């Protein structure tokens, strides 16, 4: 595909193939001679150093470990006695308390069969032991994050429900299907090992079509540059607000998480509530974009989009709503414009967006200095971070739901994944340009430059305090990528009045959050919110509704009077093609 998004067909050239092969050999030799590249291949997340710190701690204080090991042995003996009693009709409880609401253990055999009961007891004791041993070792903060992550992964991986010799449902399914489930499970395992990098499939390809089932809100592409396409959506009301709405998604995923499916689409919701909506659809980077940096994304992304939106609508002001990394860039863009005295952004909505990266939560496992150095070595050859790396990272942050759940379903039970539009989007991953990824991790995660007023983009130093527009900041209680307390900590650096909303959902469900009987959120607003996130939570009001329903009147009040809808495109920016465009379909 060329810089304008047009597909280009290339014929095979034996000379270029030979050159690529030779280059690959040279790169391989260079990796063998470069200790950094070798370390990046063997231990990309630098777990080895953290494990070494644990080993030193255990060797220097062996007695607590010995006591805990003895306690584990004693507990295992009591669990065996409890299981033996159950084998002869007893109902006594074992030494390890077991959660009642873990749906993985819904099969009655986990309580009624002595063998399975013992396995679950032993796993609970092991999990308690492993956590206690790890917590008993004094570690530097970076090593602590990595060891806590490894303990979590070990506990989740060793759960007896994940393995064929200890899952009663698998045995029952095998008998019910005459062994067919075992055959299908083995086939699925082979398929995923060969073609999926060893990770179980979460969705079946082809179940959802982008532009038909997903990203289906009617619209047109009105601008295209080397990094993004801009989509304008067709009005669905007789009149619209005079101030348009620009959506800024992250380029770490395809844009259509903001336009997932009918009745689940934030784009559709905004259009149906009388807004003229535009959304940025970023190109999936390849090796030709290795030198693209964050300033490029700002200039060819939000800044270029603002120019187009203003030309088409004739509005002097634009409301901006942004998600995750797209929100970080939107806030940075607002600060950049403020530094130049440009106030064309009327209000800003930030969804699950980190501005202060001092407490990154679980992602801190992957964002320390050593790991970033090794990531740079990994990206040096291709010029980008592979999409599979990003997806695997995020999947491991929720391994029970996004990995082991599908090990059970696909491999042990021989089933195909149930259709799920959100996971179909999740599987449609994107790459990250090498220069931008390095800059993003170093300037934000490592140095926290944005909130400290040290970050520069395109010749301007960014001051979030200069962003004086009204801001609507929504976070999610169960967000494992942008922890809500960290989101709250960052919003206090903004210079305007902020309405902070906390929803009862996770990172993605915090965006795909249509009205539901289960929806609720907490809210508070002011120019000076409490310093502590927990103090804010204690004072916040509760509302049993989706945050979409709270945001609609807020953004409506800041969108001006009603007027006739603008036409699609303009003389300067004519319609190029129907939405969802071409960039979103790039692989």
VEXDREN-2710 file (C-alpha; in Angstrom, 1 decimal):
% VEXDREN-2710
k/r/px/py/pz
1/UNK/0.0/0.0/0.0
2/UNK/1.4/3.4/-0.9
3/UNK/1.3/6.6/1.2
4/UNK/-2.1/7.4/0.0
5/UNK/-3.6/4.1/1.0
6/UNK/-3.7/2.6/-2.5
7/UNK/-3.0/-1.1/-2.8
8/UNK/0.2/-1.8/-4.8
9/UNK/1.0/-5.1/-6.3
10/UNK/4.6/-6.1/-6.4
11/UNK/6.1/-8.9/-8.5
12/UNK/8.6/-11.3/-7.0
13/UNK/12.2/-10.3/-7.7
14/UNK/14.8/-13.0/-7.2
15/UNK/17.5/-10.4/-6.7
16/UNK/15.6/-8.7/-3.9
17/UNK/14.7/-12.0/-2.4
18/UNK/18.4/-12.9/-2.3
19/UNK/19.2/-9.6/-0.8
20/UNK/16.6/-10.0/2.0
21/UNK/17.9/-13.5/2.7
22/UNK/21.5/-12.2/3.0
23/UNK/20.3/-9.3/5.2
24/UNK/18.6/-11.8/7.4
25/UNK/21.7/-13.8/7.8
26/UNK/23.8/-10.7/8.6
27/UNK/21.2/-9.6/11.2
28/UNK/21.3/-13.0/12.8
29/UNK/25.1/-13.0/13.1
30/UNK/24.9/-9.4/14.5
31/UNK/22.4/-10.6/17.1
32/UNK/24.7/-13.4/18.2
33/UNK/27.6/-10.9/18.6
34/UNK/25.4/-8.2/20.3
35/UNK/24.7/-9.1/24.0
36/UNK/21.8/-6.7/24.1
37/UNK/20.1/-8.3/21.1
38/UNK/20.7/-11.7/22.5
39/UNK/19.2/-10.8/25.8
40/UNK/16.2/-9.2/24.0
41/UNK/15.5/-12.5/22.3
42/UNK/16.0/-14.8/25.4
43/UNK/14.4/-12.6/28.1
44/UNK/12.6/-9.6/26.5
45/UNK/10.9/-8.5/29.7
46/UNK/14.0/-8.9/31.9
47/UNK/12.5/-11.4/34.3
48/UNK/15.9/-12.9/34.9
49/UNK/17.2/-10.0/37.0
50/UNK/14.0/-10.0/39.2
51/UNK/14.4/-13.7/39.8
52/UNK/18.0/-13.2/40.7
53/UNK/16.9/-10.6/43.3
54/UNK/14.5/-13.1/44.7
55/UNK/17.1/-15.8/44.9
56/UNK/19.5/-13.4/46.8
57/UNK/16.7/-12.5/49.2
58/UNK/15.8/-16.2/49.9
59/UNK/19.4/-17.1/50.4
60/UNK/20.0/-14.3/52.9
61/UNK/16.9/-15.1/54.9
62/UNK/16.2/-18.9/54.5
63/UNK/14.3/-19.5/57.8
64/UNK/11.0/-17.8/56.8
65/UNK/10.9/-19.8/53.6
66/UNK/11.6/-23.0/55.5
67/UNK/8.7/-22.2/57.9
68/UNK/6.4/-21.5/55.0
69/UNK/7.4/-24.7/53.3
70/UNK/6.7/-26.7/56.4
71/UNK/3.4/-25.0/56.6
72/UNK/2.6/-25.9/53.0
73/UNK/3.5/-29.6/53.8
74/UNK/1.2/-29.6/56.8
75/UNK/-1.6/-28.0/54.9
76/UNK/-1.2/-30.5/52.1
77/UNK/-1.5/-33.3/54.7
78/UNK/-4.7/-31.9/56.1
79/UNK/-6.1/-31.4/52.6
80/UNK/-5.4/-35.1/51.9
81/UNK/-7.3/-36.1/55.0
82/UNK/-10.2/-33.9/54.1
83/UNK/-10.3/-35.5/50.6
84/UNK/-10.1/-39.0/52.1
85/UNK/-13.0/-38.2/54.4
86/UNK/-15.1/-37.0/51.4
87/UNK/-14.3/-40.3/49.5
88/UNK/-16.2/-42.1/52.2
89/UNK/-19.2/-39.7/52.4
90/UNK/-17.8/-37.0/54.6
91/UNK/-18.3/-33.2/54.0
92/UNK/-15.6/-31.6/56.1
93/UNK/-13.8/-28.6/54.8
94/UNK/-10.1/-28.6/53.9
95/UNK/-7.5/-26.1/55.2
96/UNK/-7.7/-23.8/52.2
97/UNK/-10.8/-21.5/51.8
98/UNK/-12.2/-21.8/48.3
99/UNK/-14.1/-18.9/46.6
100/UNK/-17.8/-19.6/46.0
101/UNK/-18.2/-17.6/42.8
102/UNK/-15.4/-18.8/40.6
103/UNK/-17.4/-20.0/37.5
104/UNK/-14.5/-22.2/36.4
105/UNK/-15.3/-24.5/39.2
106/UNK/-19.0/-24.8/38.6
107/UNK/-18.9/-28.5/37.9
108/UNK/-20.2/-30.4/41.0
109/UNK/-17.2/-32.8/40.8
110/UNK/-15.0/-30.1/42.3
111/UNK/-16.9/-30.6/45.6
112/UNK/-18.3/-34.1/45.3
113/UNK/-15.2/-36.0/43.9
114/UNK/-12.4/-36.5/46.4
115/UNK/-9.7/-36.4/43.7
116/UNK/-10.8/-33.1/42.2
117/UNK/-11.5/-31.6/45.6
118/UNK/-7.9/-32.5/46.7
119/UNK/-6.4/-30.9/43.5
120/UNK/-8.3/-27.7/44.1
121/UNK/-7.2/-27.6/47.8
122/UNK/-3.6/-28.2/46.9
123/UNK/-3.7/-25.4/44.3
124/UNK/-5.2/-23.0/46.7
125/UNK/-2.5/-23.9/49.3
126/UNK/0.2/-23.5/46.6
127/UNK/-1.1/-20.1/45.5
128/UNK/-1.1/-18.9/49.1
129/UNK/2.4/-20.3/49.7
130/UNK/3.9/-18.7/46.5
131/UNK/2.4/-15.3/47.3
132/UNK/3.6/-15.4/50.9
133/UNK/7.2/-16.4/49.9
134/UNK/7.3/-13.6/47.2
135/UNK/5.9/-11.0/49.6
136/UNK/8.4/-12.0/52.3
137/UNK/11.4/-10.9/50.1
138/UNK/12.5/-7.3/50.0
139/UNK/12.8/-6.2/46.4
140/UNK/13.4/-3.0/44.4
141/UNK/10.2/-1.6/42.9
142/UNK/10.9/-2.8/39.4
143/UNK/11.7/-6.3/40.6
144/UNK/8.6/-6.3/42.8
145/UNK/6.3/-5.6/39.9
146/UNK/7.9/-8.3/37.8
147/UNK/7.8/-10.9/40.6
148/UNK/4.2/-10.1/41.5
149/UNK/3.3/-10.5/37.8
150/UNK/5.1/-13.9/37.6
151/UNK/3.4/-15.1/40.7
152/UNK/0.1/-14.2/39.3
153/UNK/0.9/-16.0/36.0
154/UNK/2.1/-19.1/37.9
155/UNK/-1.0/-19.3/40.0
156/UNK/-3.3/-18.9/37.0
157/UNK/-1.3/-21.4/34.9
158/UNK/-1.3/-24.1/37.5
159/UNK/-5.0/-24.0/38.2
160/UNK/-6.2/-27.6/37.9
161/UNK/-9.1/-26.6/35.7
162/UNK/-6.6/-25.7/32.9
163/UNK/-5.1/-29.2/32.4
164/UNK/-6.5/-32.4/30.9
165/UNK/-5.7/-34.7/33.9
166/UNK/-7.5/-32.4/36.3
167/UNK/-10.5/-31.1/34.6
168/UNK/-13.7/-33.2/35.2
169/UNK/-15.7/-31.3/32.5
170/UNK/-13.2/-32.4/29.8
171/UNK/-13.6/-36.1/30.9
172/UNK/-17.4/-35.8/30.8
173/UNK/-17.3/-34.0/27.4
174/UNK/-15.1/-36.8/26.0
175/UNK/-17.5/-39.5/27.0
176/UNK/-20.6/-37.5/25.8
177/UNK/-19.0/-37.1/22.3
178/UNK/-17.5/-40.5/22.0
179/UNK/-14.0/-39.0/22.0
180/UNK/-14.8/-36.4/19.3
181/UNK/-14.1/-33.5/21.6
182/UNK/-10.6/-34.8/22.2
183/UNK/-9.9/-35.0/18.5
184/UNK/-11.3/-31.5/17.9
185/UNK/-9.2/-30.2/20.9
186/UNK/-6.0/-31.7/19.5
187/UNK/-6.7/-30.3/16.1
188/UNK/-7.3/-26.8/17.7
189/UNK/-4.1/-27.1/19.7
190/UNK/-2.1/-28.0/16.6
191/UNK/-3.7/-25.1/14.7
192/UNK/-2.8/-22.6/17.4
193/UNK/0.7/-23.8/17.9
194/UNK/1.5/-23.8/14.2
195/UNK/-0.4/-20.6/13.1
196/UNK/-1.1/-18.7/16.3
197/UNK/2.2/-18.6/18.1
198/UNK/1.0/-21.1/20.7
199/UNK/-1.8/-18.8/22.0
200/UNK/-5.4/-20.2/21.9
201/UNK/-7.8/-18.6/19.4
202/UNK/-10.3/-16.2/21.0
203/UNK/-12.5/-15.7/18.0
204/UNK/-13.2/-17.5/14.7
205/UNK/-11.9/-15.4/11.7
206/UNK/-14.6/-14.2/9.3
207/UNK/-17.5/-14.1/11.8
208/UNK/-17.6/-10.3/11.8
209/UNK/-17.0/-8.1/8.7
210/UNK/-15.5/-4.7/9.2
211/UNK/-17.8/-2.2/7.5
212/UNK/-20.8/-4.5/7.8
213/UNK/-21.0/-6.0/11.3
214/UNK/-18.3/-3.8/12.9
215/UNK/-17.5/-0.1/12.0
216/UNK/-20.9/0.0/10.4
217/UNK/-22.2/3.5/11.1
218/UNK/-22.7/5.2/7.7
219/UNK/-20.1/7.7/6.8
220/UNK/-17.5/8.8/4.3
221/UNK/-13.7/9.3/4.2
222/UNK/-13.0/13.0/3.6
223/UNK/-9.2/13.2/4.0
224/UNK/-6.3/10.9/3.8
225/UNK/-2.6/11.4/4.6
226/UNK/0.4/9.1/5.2
227/UNK/-0.8/8.3/8.8
228/UNK/-4.6/8.6/8.9
229/UNK/-7.9/8.7/7.2
230/UNK/-10.6/11.1/8.5
231/UNK/-14.2/9.8/8.5
232/UNK/-17.2/12.0/8.6
233/UNK/-20.5/10.4/9.6
234/UNK/-23.8/11.0/8.0
235/UNK/-26.3/12.9/10.1
236/UNK/-29.2/10.9/11.6
237/UNK/-31.1/13.8/13.0
238/UNK/-32.9/16.7/11.2
239/UNK/-30.7/19.2/12.9
240/UNK/-27.3/19.0/14.6
241/UNK/-25.2/21.0/17.1
242/UNK/-23.2/23.7/15.5
243/UNK/-19.9/22.6/17.1
244/UNK/-18.7/19.3/15.7
245/UNK/-17.2/16.4/17.5
246/UNK/-13.8/14.9/16.6
247/UNK/-13.0/11.4/18.0
248/UNK/-9.3/10.6/18.6
249/UNK/-8.7/6.8/19.0
250/UNK/-5.4/5.2/19.9
251/UNK/-3.3/3.9/17.1
252/UNK/-2.3/0.9/19.2
253/UNK/-5.6/-0.7/17.9
254/UNK/-8.0/-0.2/15.0
255/UNK/-10.3/2.8/15.5
256/UNK/-13.5/1.0/15.5
257/UNK/-13.6/0.2/19.2
258/UNK/-15.4/3.6/19.1
259/UNK/-17.8/2.3/16.4
260/UNK/-17.9/-1.4/17.4
261/UNK/-21.4/-2.5/16.3
262/UNK/-24.9/-1.1/16.1
263/UNK/-26.3/-0.4/19.6
264/UNK/-22.7/-0.7/21.0
265/UNK/-21.2/2.2/19.1
266/UNK/-20.1/5.5/20.7
267/UNK/-20.0/7.0/17.2
268/UNK/-23.6/5.9/16.6
269/UNK/-24.7/7.2/20.0
270/UNK/-23.2/10.7/19.3
271/UNK/-24.6/10.9/15.8
272/UNK/-28.1/9.9/17.1
273/UNK/-27.8/12.7/19.7
274/UNK/-27.3/15.4/17.1
275/UNK/-23.6/15.7/16.8
276/UNK/-21.6/16.0/13.5
277/UNK/-19.0/13.4/14.2
278/UNK/-15.6/12.8/12.7
279/UNK/-13.2/10.0/13.7
280/UNK/-9.5/9.5/12.9
281/UNK/-8.6/6.0/11.5
282/UNK/-4.9/5.4/11.7
283/UNK/-2.8/3.5/9.2
284/UNK/-1.3/0.2/10.4
285/UNK/2.5/1.0/10.4
286/UNK/5.0/-1.0/8.5
287/UNK/8.8/-0.9/8.2
288/UNK/8.6/2.3/6.0
289/UNK/7.3/4.2/9.1
290/UNK/10.2/3.2/11.5
291/UNK/11.2/6.9/12.0
292/UNK/7.7/8.3/12.7
293/UNK/7.5/10.0/16.1
294/UNK/4.8/11.3/18.3
295/UNK/5.1/14.8/16.8
296/UNK/4.2/13.2/13.4
297/UNK/1.1/11.6/14.9
298/UNK/0.1/14.9/16.4
299/UNK/0.6/16.9/13.2
300/UNK/-0.8/14.4/10.7
301/UNK/-3.5/13.2/13.3
302/UNK/-5.4/15.6/15.5
303/UNK/-4.0/18.8/14.0
304/UNK/-4.7/17.8/10.5
305/UNK/-8.1/16.5/11.4
306/UNK/-9.0/19.8/13.2
307/UNK/-8.2/21.7/10.0
308/UNK/-10.4/19.4/7.9
309/UNK/-13.3/19.5/10.4
310/UNK/-13.3/23.3/10.5
311/UNK/-13.2/23.6/6.8
312/UNK/-16.1/21.2/6.3
313/UNK/-18.3/22.5/9.1
314/UNK/-17.3/26.2/9.1
315/UNK/-17.1/26.0/12.9
316/UNK/-14.4/28.0/14.8
317/UNK/-14.5/25.5/17.6
318/UNK/-14.3/21.7/17.8
319/UNK/-15.1/19.3/20.7
320/UNK/-12.6/16.5/21.0
321/UNK/-13.2/13.1/22.6
322/UNK/-10.3/10.7/22.9
323/UNK/-9.4/7.3/24.2
324/UNK/-6.3/5.8/25.9
325/UNK/-3.1/6.7/24.0
326/UNK/-5.3/8.8/21.7
327/UNK/-6.4/10.7/24.8
328/UNK/-2.8/11.3/25.9
329/UNK/-2.1/12.7/22.4
330/UNK/-5.3/14.8/22.5
331/UNK/-4.3/16.4/25.8
332/UNK/-0.8/17.0/24.4
333/UNK/-2.3/18.6/21.3
334/UNK/-4.5/20.9/23.4
335/UNK/-1.4/21.9/25.4
336/UNK/0.6/22.4/22.1
337/UNK/-2.2/24.6/20.7
338/UNK/-2.4/26.6/24.0
339/UNK/1.3/27.3/23.8
340/UNK/0.6/29.0/20.4
341/UNK/-2.5/30.8/21.6
342/UNK/-4.8/28.6/19.6
343/UNK/-8.1/27.8/21.4
344/UNK/-9.9/26.0/18.7
345/UNK/-10.6/23.0/20.9
346/UNK/-13.8/23.8/22.7
347/UNK/-13.9/21.0/25.2
348/UNK/-12.0/17.7/25.7
349/UNK/-13.3/14.3/26.7
350/UNK/-10.7/11.8/27.9
351/UNK/-11.6/8.1/28.2
352/UNK/-9.4/5.7/30.2
353/UNK/-6.4/8.1/29.6
354/UNK/-3.2/8.3/31.5
355/UNK/-1.5/11.7/31.8
356/UNK/0.5/10.9/34.9
357/UNK/2.5/7.7/34.3
358/UNK/4.1/7.5/37.7
359/UNK/1.8/4.6/38.8
360/UNK/1.2/2.6/35.6
361/UNK/-0.3/-0.4/37.3
362/UNK/0.3/-3.8/35.7
363/UNK/1.9/-2.3/32.6
364/UNK/4.8/-1.3/34.7
365/UNK/6.0/-4.8/34.3
366/UNK/6.9/-4.0/30.7
367/UNK/8.0/-0.4/31.0
368/UNK/11.2/-0.3/33.1
369/UNK/14.5/0.9/31.7
370/UNK/16.0/-2.6/31.0
371/UNK/12.8/-3.9/29.3
372/UNK/12.6/-0.7/27.1
373/UNK/16.3/-1.2/26.1
374/UNK/15.6/-4.7/25.0
375/UNK/12.5/-3.7/23.2
376/UNK/14.6/-1.2/21.2
377/UNK/16.8/-4.1/20.1
378/UNK/13.8/-6.1/19.1
379/UNK/12.4/-3.3/16.9
380/UNK/15.7/-2.4/15.4
381/UNK/15.5/-5.1/12.7
382/UNK/11.9/-4.6/11.5
383/UNK/11.3/-0.9/12.3
384/UNK/8.2/-1.7/14.3
385/UNK/6.8/-3.5/17.3
386/UNK/4.9/-6.5/16.0
387/UNK/1.1/-6.6/16.6
388/UNK/1.4/-10.0/18.2
389/UNK/3.7/-8.6/20.9
390/UNK/1.2/-5.9/21.9
391/UNK/-1.7/-8.4/21.9
392/UNK/0.1/-11.0/23.9
393/UNK/1.1/-8.4/26.5
394/UNK/-2.5/-7.2/27.0
395/UNK/-3.8/-10.8/27.0
396/UNK/-1.4/-11.8/29.8
397/UNK/-2.6/-8.9/31.9
398/UNK/-5.9/-10.8/32.0
399/UNK/-4.6/-14.3/31.5
400/UNK/-7.5/-16.1/33.2
401/UNK/-10.1/-14.6/30.9
402/UNK/-8.1/-14.1/27.7
403/UNK/-5.8/-17.1/27.7
404/UNK/-6.7/-19.9/30.0
405/UNK/-10.4/-19.6/29.4
406/UNK/-9.7/-20.4/25.7
407/UNK/-7.3/-23.2/26.5
408/UNK/-10.2/-24.9/28.3
409/UNK/-12.8/-24.1/25.6
410/UNK/-10.7/-24.7/22.5
411/UNK/-8.2/-27.4/23.5
412/UNK/-9.7/-29.3/26.4
413/UNK/-13.4/-29.2/25.3
414/UNK/-12.8/-29.1/21.6
415/UNK/-15.1/-26.1/21.0
416/UNK/-14.8/-23.1/18.8
417/UNK/-14.8/-19.7/20.5
418/UNK/-18.2/-18.1/20.8
419/UNK/-18.8/-15.1/18.5
420/UNK/-17.8/-11.9/20.4
421/UNK/-17.5/-8.6/18.6
422/UNK/-15.2/-7.1/21.2
423/UNK/-12.7/-9.9/20.9
424/UNK/-12.9/-9.8/17.1
425/UNK/-11.7/-6.2/17.3
426/UNK/-9.1/-7.2/19.8
427/UNK/-7.7/-9.8/17.4
428/UNK/-7.5/-7.2/14.7
429/UNK/-4.2/-5.9/16.1
430/UNK/-1.8/-3.2/14.9
431/UNK/1.9/-2.6/14.9
432/UNK/3.7/0.4/16.5
433/UNK/6.5/2.4/14.7
434/UNK/9.9/1.9/16.4
435/UNK/10.8/5.5/16.9
436/UNK/7.4/6.5/18.3
437/UNK/7.2/3.4/20.6
438/UNK/10.6/4.2/22.1
439/UNK/9.7/7.9/22.5
440/UNK/6.4/7.1/24.0
441/UNK/7.8/4.6/26.6
442/UNK/10.8/6.8/27.5
443/UNK/9.2/10.2/27.7
444/UNK/6.0/9.1/29.4
445/UNK/6.4/5.8/31.2
446/UNK/10.0/6.2/32.3
447/UNK/10.4/10.0/32.6
448/UNK/6.8/11.1/33.1
449/UNK/7.5/14.2/31.1
450/UNK/4.0/15.3/30.3
451/UNK/2.8/16.1/33.8
452/UNK/6.2/17.5/34.8
453/UNK/6.1/20.1/32.0
454/UNK/9.2/18.7/30.3
455/UNK/7.7/17.2/27.2
456/UNK/8.3/18.9/23.9
457/UNK/6.5/18.2/20.6
458/UNK/7.1/20.0/17.3
459/UNK/9.0/22.9/18.9
460/UNK/6.7/23.6/21.9
461/UNK/7.0/22.6/25.6
462/UNK/3.7/21.2/26.8
463/UNK/2.0/22.6/29.9
464/UNK/-1.2/20.7/30.8
465/UNK/-2.1/23.6/33.2
466/UNK/-2.6/25.7/30.0
467/UNK/-5.4/23.3/28.9
468/UNK/-8.2/25.4/30.5
469/UNK/-11.1/24.0/28.5
470/UNK/-13.8/22.1/30.3
471/UNK/-12.9/18.5/30.5
472/UNK/-14.9/15.3/30.9
473/UNK/-12.6/12.5/32.2
474/UNK/-14.0/9.0/32.5
475/UNK/-12.2/6.0/33.9
476/UNK/-13.1/2.4/34.6
477/UNK/-13.1/0.8/38.0
478/UNK/-11.7/-2.5/36.7
479/UNK/-9.3/-1.0/34.2
480/UNK/-6.0/-3.0/34.2
481/UNK/-4.3/-0.8/31.5
482/UNK/-5.1/2.7/32.8
483/UNK/-5.8/2.3/36.5
484/UNK/-8.5/4.7/37.6
485/UNK/-6.5/6.2/40.5
486/UNK/-3.7/6.9/38.1
487/UNK/-6.1/8.5/35.6
488/UNK/-7.4/10.7/38.5
489/UNK/-3.9/11.6/39.5
490/UNK/-3.2/12.9/36.0
491/UNK/-6.4/14.9/35.5
492/UNK/-5.5/17.2/38.4
493/UNK/-2.8/18.7/36.2
494/UNK/-5.4/20.1/33.7
495/UNK/-6.2/23.8/34.1
496/UNK/-9.9/23.9/33.6
497/UNK/-13.1/22.6/35.3
498/UNK/-13.1/18.8/35.2
499/UNK/-16.0/16.4/35.6
500/UNK/-14.5/13.0/36.6
501/UNK/-16.6/9.9/36.1
502/UNK/-15.8/6.4/37.3
503/UNK/-17.7/3.6/35.6
504/UNK/-18.2/0.0/36.8
505/UNK/-16.4/-1.6/33.9
506/UNK/-12.9/-2.4/32.4
507/UNK/-10.7/-0.7/29.9
508/UNK/-12.6/-1.7/26.8
509/UNK/-16.1/-2.0/28.3
510/UNK/-15.5/1.5/29.6
511/UNK/-15.8/2.6/26.0
512/UNK/-18.4/0.1/24.8
513/UNK/-20.8/1.2/27.5
514/UNK/-24.3/1.5/26.1
515/UNK/-27.2/1.9/28.6
516/UNK/-27.8/-1.3/30.6
517/UNK/-29.6/-2.3/33.8
518/UNK/-26.2/-3.2/35.3
519/UNK/-24.6/0.2/34.4
520/UNK/-23.6/2.6/37.1
521/UNK/-21.1/5.3/37.6
522/UNK/-19.8/7.8/40.2
523/UNK/-19.2/11.4/39.4
524/UNK/-17.8/14.6/40.8
525/UNK/-17.0/18.0/39.2
526/UNK/-14.9/21.0/40.0
527/UNK/-11.9/23.2/39.2
528/UNK/-10.2/21.9/42.4
529/UNK/-11.0/18.2/42.9
530/UNK/-9.7/16.4/46.1
531/UNK/-6.0/15.5/46.0
532/UNK/-6.7/11.9/46.8
533/UNK/-8.7/9.6/44.4
534/UNK/-10.1/7.7/47.4
535/UNK/-11.3/11.0/49.0
536/UNK/-13.0/11.8/45.7
537/UNK/-14.6/8.4/45.7
538/UNK/-15.9/8.9/49.3
539/UNK/-17.6/12.2/48.2
540/UNK/-18.7/11.2/44.7
541/UNK/-22.4/10.8/43.8
542/UNK/-23.6/7.4/42.4
543/UNK/-25.8/7.2/39.4
544/UNK/-27.3/4.0/38.1
545/UNK/-26.8/4.6/34.4
546/UNK/-24.1/4.3/31.7
547/UNK/-21.7/7.2/31.6
548/UNK/-22.8/7.7/28.0
549/UNK/-26.1/9.0/29.5
550/UNK/-24.2/11.3/31.8
551/UNK/-21.9/12.6/29.0
552/UNK/-24.7/13.3/26.5
553/UNK/-26.1/16.4/28.3
554/UNK/-22.6/17.5/29.3
555/UNK/-21.3/17.5/25.7
556/UNK/-24.6/18.8/24.4
557/UNK/-24.3/21.9/26.6
558/UNK/-20.9/22.6/25.0
559/UNK/-21.9/21.9/21.4
560/UNK/-23.8/25.1/20.6
561/UNK/-27.2/25.7/19.1
562/UNK/-28.9/23.4/16.6
563/UNK/-28.5/24.0/12.9
564/UNK/-28.9/22.2/9.6
565/UNK/-26.3/19.5/9.1
566/UNK/-23.2/20.4/7.0
567/UNK/-22.7/18.5/3.7
568/UNK/-20.4/15.5/3.6
569/UNK/-17.0/16.8/2.6
570/UNK/-16.2/20.1/1.0
571/UNK/-14.6/21.6/-2.1
572/UNK/-11.2/21.4/-0.4
573/UNK/-11.8/18.0/1.1
574/UNK/-14.1/16.0/-1.2
575/UNK/-15.5/12.6/-0.4
576/UNK/-12.9/9.9/-1.2
577/UNK/-14.8/6.7/-0.4
578/UNK/-17.4/5.2/1.9
579/UNK/-16.6/4.5/5.5
580/UNK/-14.8/2.6/7.0
581/UNK/-12.2/3.5/4.4
582/UNK/-9.1/1.6/3.4
583/UNK/-6.6/2.1/6.3
584/UNK/-8.7/0.1/8.7
585/UNK/-8.6/-2.9/6.4
586/UNK/-4.8/-2.9/6.2
587/UNK/-3.0/-5.8/7.6
END
